[in-house]
Amino acid sequence: MKSDIFEKFGKAFVFKKIRPYIRAYYKKAGYDEVPYALFGILFYVTLFFTAVFYVWKVYPVIESRSSVIILFFTFFSWFVIQSLMIIFAVTVIFFNLNRRIYKRTKEMEKYLPDYLQVVSSNLKGGMSFEESLWTAIKPEFKVLAKEITAVSKKVMTGRDIKDSLIEFSEKYDSPTLKRAIGLILGEIESGGHITEVLDRLVDNMRETQELRDEMAASTLTYTIFIGAIVLFIAPALFALSYQLLHIIIGFSSQLSTIEAVSLPVKFSEVVLDPEGFRIFSVISIAIISVFASILITIIEKGEVKGGLKYIPMFLITTITIYFIALSLLSRVFSFITFG
């Protein structure tokens, strides 16, 4: 009963015009139904955190103002805070769906040569094209088997096989899949030897995959180099800079108190904020780790989508190492005192 309430509440925040697009997007990610109940739950979760943030940060600032100002800022701050939280939640869901779609697409491309090889063998054994497609479906082909099964169900209900296969190829952003389906259908329409086309396709796909593996292996050194710099060297250097900043501040403050008129150089105290530098360091490390993970993904796989899962790992690891380095270096430099 509660899930029904959340589902109805979640649907209320999704316009009817965009529901088919959301449903299609979730189907690409492998979900049969759109989790509207999750949308409703997320709304109440963001509402709760908005209330906490308002009581903790916003209300203490405006409680001494007039009732009109309190009402205005309450409405404005509540709307802005919850909107930002909802945008963040939607962004997380969107990236997760994109990651799943990309994973499913690559999995289909991985098993496509083996599947087409079985289809070719079935055709050589005397089966028709439709029978070859359905008989070649095997559980080990995973996502590809499910998608071809869906295509077969559409054909059994009276749908044209050509339209079903084209719809399947356009469902995913896969040039390999679209090219394979396009060549197969083109050969069928022209009345050519479909088995020869399938064999060439299989050989071409396997050669392409081997070339990709070789390229990934040849760029392994660059990947390790970038990873080492981002994960270890950059946090250590920022932590060392933070400690040196403390030393410089202490040294300059001591020199500024020395009354040495005969000295030709006058020293003044360095006015820097170590806490501000630490915040700057964390932000800089976070930005570097995000772009480094994207760069490593492009080097390894040739596109950005495959590396979205690496971004949180790089962020957490680099920031953790930064604070560990801060703690260790503070103990190393603890013998240096001023004053």
N, C-alpha and C positions, 0 to 999 in steps of 0.2 A: 504493500500500500504506500509506504514511504517512497519507494523507488518511482512509483507512478506519479506521485506529487512532484518529485524532483524532475522527472522527465517532462511533464507538462510545463513546469516552470522554465526548464531549459529551452523547450521549443518556443516559448513566448518571446525569448530574446533573439531568436533566429528568424529572419524574414523568410517567407514562403518562397520567394523568388530564388534565394540562394541555397535552399535546402537540397535540391537535386545535385548542385555542384559539390556540396559538402558530402553528400552520400556517395557520389562518384569518387571523390578524393579518398574517402575512408575505404571504399572497395579496393582501390589501388593499393592501399596499405594492408589489405588482407582482412579488413573488418566487414562483416556482413551487415551490421547495423550501426547507425550513428549513435554514439553514447550521449543522448540528450540529458539523461539523468546526471551524468558527470558535469555537464555544463551548469545544471542547476545547483549542484553541490559546490562547484567552484565559485558561483556567485555568492553563496552564503559564506564560504571561506574568505573571500576577498572582503565581504562586508564585515566580518569579525575583525580581520587585521586592520581594516580602515578605522573601525571604532577604537581599537587599541592604540593605533598611531595618533588618532585625534586626541584622545584623552591624555596620552603621554607627552605629545609634542605641541599640538596646535592650541588646545584649550588653555594651558597655562600662559600662553602669550597674549590671548585676547580676553581672558576672564575679567580684567579690570576695565574693559571698554563698555560702551553703551550697548543696550539690548539690540538695537538695529545693526550695529557693526558686528556683534557676536553672531546674530542670525545670518547676516550676509556671508561672513567669513566661514561660518560653519557649513553652510550650503556649498560655497565655492570650494573649500578645502576638501570636503567629503566627496564631491563630484570628481575633483581632479585626482585625489589619492586612489579612490576605487577604480577610476578609469585607467590609471597607470597600472594598477595591479591586474586588472582584467586584460589589458594589452600584453603585459608580461606573461600571463598564463596562456593566452592565445598563441603568443610567439613560441613558447615552450612546446605546446601541442603541435604547432605547425612544423617546427624543426624535427620533432619526434616522428611525425607522419612522413616528412620528406626523407628522413633516414631509413624508415621502414620500406618506403617505396623504392628508394635507391637499392637497398639490400635485396628486395624481391626482384628487381630488374636485373641486377648482376647475377643473381642465382639462376634466373631463366636463361640468360646469355651463356652461363656456364654449362647448363645441361642441354641447350639447344642442339649442338652438334651431335651428341649421342642420340637424342630423340630423332633427329632427321636421318641418322644412320639406320635406325630401326625402321623408320618409315620407308626408306629406300629398299631395305631388305624385304619388307612386306610387299612392296610393289613388284620387286623381282620375283617374288613367290607367286604372283598372279592375282593379288588382291586389287580391288579398286582403290582410287585415291582416298575416298571417305573411309573405307574399311581400314586402310593402312594407317590413317591418322588416329582412329579410335583404338585400334589394336596395339599401337605403339605406346599408348599411355601406360606408364608404370609408376608405382609409388616412389621409386628412387629418384624420379624427376621432380618431386616435391611441388614447388609453386607452378612450374610449367605444366605438370600433370593436372593440377587443379584448373588452370586456365583453359587447357585444351578440353577438359571435361565440360567446362561451362560452354565452350564453343559447340561441342557435340550436342549438348542439351538444346541449344538454340536451333541447331540444324534439324534435330528430331521433331521440334515443334513447328516446323515449316519454314524456317529462316533459310535463306540462300547461303551456301557455304562460303562463297566469295565475300559476301557482305559481313558474315560472322568473323572470318579471318582478318579482314581489313579493320573491323572494329577492334579486334583483339590487338592487332599490331599498333593501332593508334592510341590504345589505352595507356601505354607506357612510353616514356621518352627514351627509346632504345633504337638507334640507327641500325644496329645489327639485326634486330628482330624485324623492323620495317623492311629492310633490304631483302631479307630472306623470304618473307611472305610475298613481297612484291615480285621477286624473281620466280617464285613457285607459281603464283597465279598467272603471271605473264606467260610462262611456258605452257601452262594448261590451256590457256585461251588460244595460243598459237598452235597447239597440237603437237608440240615437240616431245623429246624424250625427257620426261621429268626425272627419271632416275639418274641420268647423267648430270643434270643440274643439281640435284640433291648431293651427289657425291662430290662435285666441285665445291659446293657451298660448305660441306663438312670439312673438306681439306683446307679451304681458305680460312674458315673460322679457327681451326686448330693451329694453323700457321700464325694467324694474328695473335692468338692467345700466347703462343710460344714467344713471339717477338715482344709482347708486353711484359712477360716474365723476365726475359733477358734485359730489357730496358730497366725494369725495377731493380734487378740485381746489379746492373752497372751503376746505378745512382745510389746504391746503399751507403757508400762512403760519404756522400754529400748529406744524406739524411742523418747519419750518425753525427756528423760534424755540427749541423744546425741544431739537432736535439741536445747535444752536449753543451753548446753555447747557451741555449735558452734555458735548459733545465738546471744547469749547475753554475756555469761561469757568470752569467748575467746576475742572478741573485746574490752570488758571493761578492761580486764587484760593488753592487749597490749597498750591501751590508758593510763592506769595507769602507765605502765612501761615507756612510753614516757615522762610523766610528772615528774616521779621520776628521769629520766635521766637528764632532765633540772635542777632539784634541785641539783643533785649530781655535775653536771658541774659547776653551780654557786657557790656551797659551796666549791668545791675544788679550783676554781680559786681565791676565797677570802682567803682561807687558805695558798695558795702558795705565797701570797703577804705579809704574816705576817713574820716579821723578828724576830724570837724568837730563838736565839742561844741556850738558856738553855734547849729547848725542846729536848728530846732524839729521837723524831721521826721527820723526815723531810717530809713535804707534798709537792707533785708536782701536777700540774694542770692536770686534766683528759682530755685527748684529744679524744673526741668522736663526731661523727656527728649526731645530732638529726634528720636531714632530711634523712640521710641514714637509720637510724633506722625506721623512718616512712615508707619509701619505703619497707624495709624488713618486716615490720608489715603487710602492705597491701598484699604483695606477700604470706606471711605465712598464713594469714587469708583466702586468695583465695584458696590456696592449701587445707587447712583444710576443708573449706566448700564443695569443690568438692568431696573429699573423704568421708566426712560425709554424703553427699546426696546419694552417691553410697552405703554406708554401710546401711543407713536407708532403701533404696530400697531393698537391699538383705534381710534384716530382715523382711520387710513387704511382699514382693512378691516373694522372692526366686531367682530373677535374676536382672541384671543391667538395661536391656533395658527399663523397666517401669519407671525408675527414671531419665531419661535424661532431662525431662522437669523440674525437681526440681533443677538442677544445676544452671541455671541462677537466679532462685528465691533465692537460698541460697547465691550465690555470691553477688547479689545486696543488699540483706538484711544485711549480715554480714559487708560488707564494709560501708554501710550507717550508721549502728549502731556504727561502729568504729569511724567514723568522728563526729558523734553526741556526743559520749563519750569523744572524744578529746576536743570538744568545751566546754562541761560541766565541765570537770575536769580542763581545763585551767582557767576557772572562779573560780573554787573552790580553786585552788592553786595560784591564782593571788596575794594573800596577802603576799606570801613568796617572798621577794626581796633580792637581793644581791648587794653589792657594795655601 
